[in-house]
Amino acid sequence: MEGQRRHAGGSPDAGRPPVPDGGIDYHAVFRALPGAVALLTRDLRYADVNDSFTVTTGRSRRYLLGRYVFDVFPEDLDDPRATGARSLRASLERVLATGQRDSMSLQRYDLRDPERPGQWEERYWSPVNSPVLSPDGRVELIVHRVDEVTELVRSRLSDTAGERAAERAAELYARASELQELNDHLRRAHAREREIALGLQQAMLPPLRQKGDREVAVRYRPASTALNVCGDWYELVDLPGDRLAVAVGDVVGHGLPAAGVMGQLRSALSAASRVAAGPGDALEILGLYAREVEGAECTTAVEVFIDWERRTLTYSSAGHLPPVLLHADGRAEFLDAATDPPLGARPEHAARPQAGCSFLPGSTLVLYTDGLVERRGESIDVGLGRLADCLSGHRPEGSTAESLADVLLTKLVPDGAADDDTALVVIRL
C-alpha cells in the first residue's frame, strides 16, 4: 500500500504497477472512497489512509503513516466518559485473535487539537473493523472504517435547545455505552463457555495408548472462532488379539451441549466396540443409543477395525467423511464403500453396512473430522483432493505418524483459519 512504498523512500505512487487496459485502479478507488478508511498493520500502525480519513480526523497522510494508532489518537484520561480509545483497542485485538469482522456501537472519542495542547472537541463515531486475510488464513491487515456521526447526533437534537439538548446527547451516549458493555459481557461469557467446553472435551477424550510398538498419533485442534467449539471426538479401543478399533465422530451443535453429547457417544461406542462382531455392528448399537440422547441426532461417526495379524481393515461409516489408507507406494485410497446415514437420521432401524480391504506393511491409516478438509464456499471434493495430495506428497524416509500428523495440520489447517474443530488420528500399519 501507499504507506509501505513511502517508507521505502519513494514517492506515493513509485513502484505502482500499471493498470491494465480495461482494469480497475483499486488504489484510486481506495483514495476516493467517501467513507473514512484506514489500513492498519498487525502491530496497529497506519499502513495507508484514504482522503476521507485525513479530512475527517484532521491529520495528514504524512503525519499518520507508520505511526501507532494510539499514539496518534490517545485516550483522554481526564474524562472517564471518553472510552472510545479503550473500546477500539479491544475491538482491534478481537479481530486479530479471531479473524472475524467486529462492528462497534456508537463511540464517543474527543479529538485533541494538535496545535492547541489540552484542547479537545467532542465527537461521536461508528467504527467497523474487518480483517484482510492471507492465503493461509492469517490476519495481515485490518480495514478500519469509521463514520463520524457527530452532526447526526446533533441534528437529532436540533428541536431541543440548551440544557435539554445536552441531556439528550448524554442519554444517547450513555445508552450506546451500555450496549457496548453488554456486548463485551456477552463476549466474555461466550469466551468462558468456550474455555469450559474445551476443558470438558479434553478431559473426556482418551489419552494416547500405544498398542505394543505400533505408531499412533492423535491431534485435536479447536476452532479458531470464539463461539464455534464443537463436539469432535476420537476413540481407540484395544481388541482381543493383535487388533485395534479406531473411530472419530462429529456431534452437531456447539459449546457445552455438544461437548456433553460427545462424551456420552464416545463412551457408548467404546463399550459397543468391545463386544461387537465388527464396526458395522458397533455403529448400529451406537445409532440405537443415540436415539435416546438429546442432541445426538445426525451425529456422524466412522470406525475401523485394524487386524495386524491378517493385515486387514474393516470399516463402517455413519455419514462421516471416509478414512484414507495411504499405501506404501504413496497412493491415497479413500475407504468409502460402507457409508450409511448419520446416527438417528433413519426413521426405521436397519443394520449398518461394513466393508474391508487389505494393507501392506508401511501403509498409513488416517481418520479425521471435517475441520481438516472443509472450507466455507468450497466443494468438499476440493478439500478431499487437497488431503490426498498432501498425503501422497509426504513420504520422506523415516517419517513417523507424529510427523505426518503435524504436516497435515500445518498444511491443511493453518493457525487462525479453522472455522470448525479438527480431530485427527494417524496410525502406521
C-alpha positions as CSV (number, residue, x, y, z in Angstrom):
1,M,0.0,0.0,0.0
2,E,1.0,3.6,-0.2
3,G,2.4,3.8,3.3
4,Q,4.7,0.9,2.7
5,R,6.0,2.5,-0.5
6,R,6.6,5.8,1.2
7,H,8.6,4.2,3.9
8,A,10.7,2.6,1.2
9,G,11.8,6.1,0.3
10,G,9.9,6.5,-3.0
11,S,7.0,8.8,-4.0
12,P,3.5,7.7,-3.1
13,D,3.0,6.1,-6.5
14,A,6.5,4.8,-7.0
15,G,6.5,1.2,-7.9
16,R,2.8,1.1,-8.6
17,P,2.1,-1.5,-11.3
18,P,0.3,-0.1,-14.3
19,V,-3.4,-0.6,-14.6
20,P,-4.2,-3.0,-17.5
21,D,-6.4,-1.8,-20.2
22,G,-10.0,-2.1,-19.0
23,G,-8.8,-2.8,-15.5
24,I,-9.7,-1.0,-12.2
25,D,-7.2,1.1,-10.4
26,Y,-8.0,-0.1,-6.9
27,H,-5.6,2.4,-5.3
28,A,-7.5,5.3,-6.9
29,V,-10.8,3.7,-5.7
30,F,-9.4,3.4,-2.1
31,R,-8.3,7.1,-2.2
32,A,-11.7,8.2,-3.4
33,L,-13.9,6.2,-1.0
34,P,-16.4,8.6,0.5
35,G,-16.1,6.9,4.0
36,A,-13.1,7.4,6.2
37,V,-11.0,4.2,5.8
38,A,-7.5,3.3,7.2
39,L,-5.4,0.2,6.7
40,L,-3.7,-1.0,9.9
41,T,-0.8,-3.4,10.3
42,R,-0.8,-6.3,12.8
43,D,1.1,-4.1,15.2
44,L,-1.7,-1.4,14.8
45,R,0.3,1.1,12.8
46,Y,-1.2,3.0,9.8
47,A,-0.2,1.4,6.5
48,D,-2.4,3.6,4.4
49,V,-5.4,6.0,4.8
50,N,-7.8,7.4,2.2
51,D,-8.6,11.1,1.6
52,S,-11.8,11.0,3.7
53,F,-9.9,9.7,6.7
54,T,-7.4,12.6,6.6
55,V,-10.3,15.2,6.2
56,T,-12.4,13.6,9.0
57,T,-9.6,13.3,11.5
58,G,-7.8,16.5,10.6
59,R,-4.4,14.6,10.3
60,S,-2.4,14.5,7.1
61,R,-1.3,11.3,5.5
62,R,2.3,12.1,6.1
63,Y,1.6,12.6,9.8
64,L,-0.3,9.3,10.1
65,L,1.6,6.7,8.0
66,G,3.8,4.3,10.1
67,R,2.6,5.7,13.4
68,Y,0.9,3.6,16.2
69,V,-2.8,4.2,16.3
70,F,-3.0,5.1,20.0
71,D,0.0,7.5,19.8
72,V,-1.9,9.5,17.2
73,F,-5.3,9.2,19.0
74,P,-4.6,8.7,22.7
75,E,-7.2,8.3,25.3
76,D,-8.5,11.3,27.2
77,L,-7.6,10.3,30.7
78,D,-9.2,13.4,32.2
79,D,-12.7,12.4,31.0
80,P,-13.9,9.0,32.3
81,R,-16.8,9.1,29.8
82,A,-14.4,9.1,26.8
83,T,-13.9,5.3,26.5
84,G,-13.6,5.3,22.7
85,A,-9.9,4.5,22.6
86,R,-10.2,1.7,25.1
87,S,-13.1,0.2,23.1
88,L,-11.3,0.5,19.8
89,R,-8.2,-1.3,21.2
90,A,-10.4,-4.2,22.4
91,S,-12.1,-4.4,19.0
92,L,-8.9,-4.5,17.1
93,E,-7.5,-7.2,19.4
94,R,-10.6,-9.3,18.8
95,V,-10.1,-9.0,15.0
96,L,-6.5,-10.1,15.3
97,A,-7.5,-13.0,17.6
98,T,-10.5,-14.3,15.7
99,G,-10.0,-13.2,12.1
100,Q,-13.6,-12.0,12.2
101,R,-15.2,-8.6,11.4
102,D,-16.1,-6.6,14.5
103,S,-18.7,-3.8,14.5
104,M,-18.7,-1.3,17.3
105,S,-21.6,0.6,18.8
106,L,-21.7,4.4,18.9
107,Q,-18.5,5.7,20.4
108,R,-17.5,9.0,21.9
109,Y,-13.9,9.9,21.1
110,D,-13.0,13.6,21.5
111,L,-10.3,14.7,19.1
112,R,-7.3,16.6,20.5
113,D,-6.3,19.7,18.7
114,P,-2.7,19.0,17.7
115,E,-2.0,22.8,17.6
116,R,-3.6,23.6,20.9
117,P,-2.4,21.3,23.7
118,G,-5.1,20.4,26.2
119,Q,-7.9,21.3,23.9
120,W,-10.4,18.6,23.0
121,E,-13.5,18.6,20.7
122,E,-16.4,16.3,21.5
123,R,-17.0,13.9,18.6
124,Y,-19.1,10.7,18.0
125,W,-18.1,7.8,15.8
126,S,-19.4,4.5,14.4
127,P,-16.4,2.2,13.7
128,V,-16.2,-1.2,11.9
129,N,-13.0,-3.3,11.8
130,S,-12.5,-6.0,9.2
131,P,-9.6,-8.4,8.7
132,V,-7.7,-8.9,5.5
133,L,-6.5,-12.5,5.5
134,S,-3.5,-14.0,3.8
135,P,-4.0,-17.3,1.8
136,D,-3.1,-19.3,4.9
137,G,-5.9,-17.6,6.9
138,R,-3.6,-15.3,9.0
139,V,-4.7,-11.7,9.6
140,E,-2.3,-9.5,7.6
141,L,-4.1,-6.1,7.7
142,I,-7.2,-4.6,9.4
143,V,-9.5,-2.4,7.4
144,H,-10.6,0.3,9.9
145,R,-13.7,2.2,8.7
146,V,-15.1,4.9,10.8
147,D,-18.1,7.1,10.2
148,E,-18.3,10.3,12.1
149,V,-21.9,10.8,13.3
150,T,-21.4,13.9,15.5
151,E,-23.5,16.1,13.2
152,L,-26.2,13.3,13.0
153,V,-26.4,13.2,16.8
154,R,-26.7,17.0,17.0
155,S,-29.3,17.1,14.2
156,R,-31.5,14.7,16.0
157,L,-31.4,17.1,18.9
158,S,-32.0,20.2,16.9
159,D,-35.5,20.6,18.0
160,T,-34.4,20.9,21.6
161,A,-32.1,23.6,22.8
162,G,-29.8,24.4,25.7
163,E,-29.5,22.1,28.6
164,R,-32.2,19.7,27.3
165,A,-30.1,19.1,24.2
166,A,-27.1,18.3,26.3
167,E,-29.1,15.9,28.5
168,R,-30.4,14.1,25.4
169,A,-26.9,13.8,24.0
170,A,-25.6,12.5,27.2
171,E,-28.5,10.0,27.4
172,L,-27.9,8.8,23.8
173,Y,-24.2,8.2,24.5
174,A,-25.0,6.5,27.9
175,R,-27.3,4.1,26.1
176,A,-24.7,3.4,23.5
177,S,-22.1,2.8,26.2
178,E,-24.4,0.4,28.0
179,L,-24.9,-1.5,24.7
180,Q,-21.1,-1.7,24.3
181,E,-20.8,-3.0,27.8
182,L,-23.5,-5.6,27.2
183,N,-21.7,-6.8,24.0
184,D,-18.4,-7.0,25.9
185,H,-20.1,-9.0,28.7
186,L,-21.6,-11.4,26.1
187,R,-18.2,-11.9,24.5
188,R,-16.7,-12.7,27.9
189,A,-19.5,-15.1,28.7
190,H,-19.0,-16.9,25.3
191,A,-15.3,-17.0,25.8
192,R,-15.8,-18.6,29.2
193,E,-18.2,-21.1,27.8
194,R,-15.6,-21.9,25.1
195,E,-13.0,-22.4,27.8
196,I,-15.2,-24.8,29.7
197,A,-16.3,-26.7,26.6
198,L,-12.6,-27.2,25.6
199,G,-11.7,-28.3,29.1
200,L,-14.6,-30.8,29.1
201,Q,-13.6,-32.1,25.7
202,Q,-10.0,-32.6,26.6
203,A,-11.0,-34.3,29.9
204,M,-13.2,-36.8,28.1
205,L,-11.0,-37.5,25.0
206,P,-8.9,-40.6,25.8
207,P,-5.2,-40.3,26.3
208,L,-3.0,-41.9,23.6
209,R,-2.5,-45.6,24.4
210,Q,0.2,-47.3,22.4
211,K,-0.5,-50.8,21.1
212,G,2.8,-52.5,21.6
213,D,5.2,-50.9,19.2
214,R,2.5,-49.5,16.9
215,E,2.9,-45.9,15.9
216,V,-0.3,-43.9,16.7
217,A,-0.6,-40.1,16.7
218,V,-3.7,-38.2,17.7
219,R,-4.4,-34.5,17.4
220,Y,-7.3,-32.2,18.5
221,R,-7.4,-28.6,17.4
222,P,-10.4,-26.4,18.4
223,A,-12.0,-23.9,16.1
224,S,-10.3,-20.5,15.9
225,T,-13.6,-18.7,16.2
226,A,-14.7,-18.0,19.8
227,L,-18.3,-19.4,19.5
228,N,-17.7,-22.5,17.3
229,V,-16.3,-25.1,19.7
230,C,-18.0,-28.3,18.6
231,G,-18.3,-32.0,19.6
232,D,-15.5,-33.6,17.6
233,W,-14.0,-36.8,19.2
234,Y,-11.8,-39.8,18.6
235,E,-11.5,-43.2,20.3
236,L,-9.0,-46.0,20.4
237,V,-10.1,-49.4,21.8
238,D,-7.8,-52.4,22.3
239,L,-9.4,-55.6,21.0
240,P,-8.5,-59.3,21.6
241,G,-5.6,-60.5,19.5
242,D,-3.4,-58.1,17.6
243,R,-6.3,-55.8,16.8
244,L,-7.4,-52.2,17.4
245,A,-10.6,-50.3,16.9
246,V,-10.2,-46.6,16.0
247,A,-13.0,-44.1,15.5
248,V,-13.7,-40.4,15.0
249,G,-17.0,-38.6,15.2
250,D,-18.6,-35.2,15.0
251,V,-21.7,-34.1,17.0
252,V,-24.0,-31.5,15.5
253,G,-24.1,-28.3,17.6
254,H,-21.6,-26.1,19.5
255,G,-20.4,-25.4,23.0
256,L,-21.1,-27.2,26.2
257,P,-24.2,-29.2,24.9
258,A,-22.2,-30.6,22.0
259,A,-19.3,-31.5,24.3
260,G,-21.6,-33.3,26.7
261,V,-23.2,-35.3,23.9
262,M,-19.7,-36.1,22.5
263,G,-18.7,-37.7,25.8
264,Q,-21.8,-39.9,26.0
265,L,-21.4,-41.2,22.4
266,R,-17.7,-41.8,22.7
267,S,-18.2,-43.9,25.8
268,A,-21.0,-45.8,24.3
269,L,-19.0,-46.6,21.2
270,S,-16.1,-47.7,23.3
271,A,-18.3,-50.2,25.1
272,A,-20.0,-51.4,21.9
273,S,-16.7,-52.0,20.1
274,R,-15.5,-54.4,22.7
275,V,-18.5,-56.8,22.2
276,A,-19.5,-56.1,18.5
277,A,-18.5,-58.5,15.7
278,G,-17.3,-55.6,13.6
279,P,-17.6,-51.8,13.1
280,G,-20.9,-52.1,11.4
281,D,-22.5,-53.7,14.5
282,A,-20.8,-51.2,16.8
283,L,-22.2,-48.3,14.9
284,E,-25.6,-50.0,14.8
285,I,-25.6,-50.2,18.6
286,L,-24.4,-46.6,18.8
287,G,-27.2,-45.5,16.5
288,L,-29.9,-47.1,18.7
289,Y,-28.3,-45.4,21.8
290,A,-28.2,-42.0,20.0
291,R,-32.0,-42.1,19.7
292,E,-32.2,-41.8,23.5
293,V,-29.7,-39.0,23.8
294,E,-31.0,-35.5,23.2
295,G,-28.8,-33.6,20.8
296,A,-27.2,-36.8,19.4
297,E,-29.4,-36.9,16.2
298,C,-27.4,-36.6,12.9
299,T,-24.1,-37.1,14.6
300,T,-21.6,-38.6,12.1
301,A,-19.0,-41.3,13.0
302,V,-16.7,-43.7,11.3
303,E,-14.9,-46.7,12.8
304,V,-12.2,-49.0,11.5
305,F,-11.1,-52.4,13.0
306,I,-7.4,-53.0,12.3
307,D,-6.2,-56.6,12.3
308,W,-2.4,-56.7,12.1
309,E,-2.2,-60.5,12.0
310,R,-4.4,-60.7,8.9
311,R,-3.4,-57.3,7.6
312,T,-7.0,-56.3,7.0
313,L,-9.1,-53.2,7.7
314,T,-12.8,-53.5,8.3
315,Y,-14.7,-50.2,8.4
316,S,-18.2,-48.6,8.5
317,S,-19.3,-45.0,8.3
318,A,-22.4,-43.3,9.7
319,G,-22.5,-40.3,7.4
320,H,-18.8,-39.4,8.1
321,L,-16.0,-38.4,5.8
322,P,-14.1,-41.5,4.6
323,P,-10.8,-42.6,6.2
324,V,-7.8,-42.6,4.0
325,L,-5.4,-45.5,3.5
326,L,-2.0,-44.2,2.4
327,H,-0.3,-47.1,0.7
328,A,3.5,-47.6,0.9
329,D,3.8,-46.5,-2.7
330,G,2.2,-43.1,-2.0
331,R,-1.2,-43.9,-3.4
332,A,-4.1,-42.4,-1.2
333,E,-7.2,-44.6,-1.2
334,F,-10.5,-43.3,0.4
335,L,-12.4,-46.0,2.3
336,D,-15.9,-45.2,1.1
337,A,-17.5,-48.5,0.3
338,A,-19.6,-48.7,3.5
339,T,-21.3,-45.3,4.1
340,D,-24.7,-45.0,5.7
341,P,-26.8,-42.1,7.1
342,P,-25.7,-40.3,10.3
343,L,-26.8,-41.6,13.7
344,G,-30.6,-41.3,14.3
345,A,-31.2,-40.0,10.8
346,R,-33.1,-43.0,9.5
347,P,-36.7,-43.3,10.6
348,E,-36.6,-47.1,10.9
349,H,-33.9,-49.3,12.3
350,A,-31.6,-51.1,9.8
351,A,-28.3,-52.9,10.0
352,R,-25.2,-50.8,9.3
353,P,-23.0,-51.9,6.3
354,Q,-19.3,-52.6,6.6
355,A,-16.6,-53.2,4.1
356,G,-13.0,-54.4,4.2
357,C,-9.6,-54.2,2.5
358,S,-6.1,-55.5,3.0
359,F,-2.9,-53.5,3.6
360,L,0.8,-54.0,3.3
361,P,3.4,-53.1,6.0
362,G,4.4,-49.4,5.7
363,S,0.9,-48.2,4.9
364,T,-0.8,-45.5,7.0
365,L,-4.4,-45.1,8.1
366,V,-5.8,-41.5,8.6
367,L,-9.1,-40.7,10.2
368,Y,-10.3,-37.1,10.6
369,T,-13.2,-34.8,11.1
370,D,-14.5,-32.2,8.7
371,G,-12.4,-29.3,10.1
372,L,-9.4,-30.8,8.3
373,V,-10.9,-30.6,4.8
374,E,-14.0,-28.4,4.7
375,R,-13.7,-24.7,3.8
376,R,-16.6,-22.2,3.5
377,G,-17.8,-21.8,-0.1
378,E,-15.7,-24.7,-1.4
379,S,-16.8,-28.1,-2.6
380,I,-15.9,-31.0,-0.2
381,D,-14.3,-32.8,-3.1
382,V,-11.7,-30.0,-3.3
383,G,-10.8,-30.5,0.3
384,L,-10.6,-34.2,0.0
385,G,-8.3,-33.8,-3.1
386,R,-6.1,-31.5,-1.1
387,L,-5.8,-34.1,1.7
388,A,-5.0,-36.8,-0.8
389,D,-2.3,-34.7,-2.4
390,C,-0.8,-33.8,0.9
391,L,-0.6,-37.4,2.0
392,S,0.8,-38.6,-1.3
393,G,3.4,-35.8,-1.3
394,H,4.7,-36.5,2.2
395,R,6.7,-39.8,2.1
396,P,10.2,-38.9,3.4
397,E,12.2,-41.8,4.6
398,G,11.9,-42.4,8.3
399,S,8.7,-40.3,8.6
400,T,6.5,-41.2,11.6
401,A,2.9,-41.0,12.5
402,E,3.7,-38.0,14.7
403,S,5.5,-36.1,11.9
404,L,2.7,-36.8,9.4
405,A,0.0,-35.6,11.8
406,D,2.0,-32.3,12.2
407,V,2.3,-31.9,8.5
408,L,-1.4,-32.4,7.9
409,L,-2.4,-29.8,10.5
410,T,0.2,-27.3,9.4
411,K,-0.6,-27.5,5.7
412,L,-4.4,-28.1,5.8
413,V,-5.4,-26.2,9.0
414,P,-3.1,-23.1,9.3
415,D,-3.3,-21.2,12.6
416,G,-6.3,-18.9,12.8
417,A,-8.0,-20.4,9.7
418,A,-10.2,-23.1,11.2
419,D,-13.9,-22.5,11.2
420,D,-14.6,-25.9,12.8
421,D,-12.9,-28.3,15.3
422,T,-10.4,-30.8,13.9
423,A,-9.8,-34.3,15.3
424,L,-7.1,-36.4,13.6
425,V,-5.8,-39.9,14.1
426,V,-2.8,-41.2,12.2
427,I,-1.7,-44.9,12.5
428,R,1.3,-46.5,10.9
429,L,0.3,-50.0,9.7
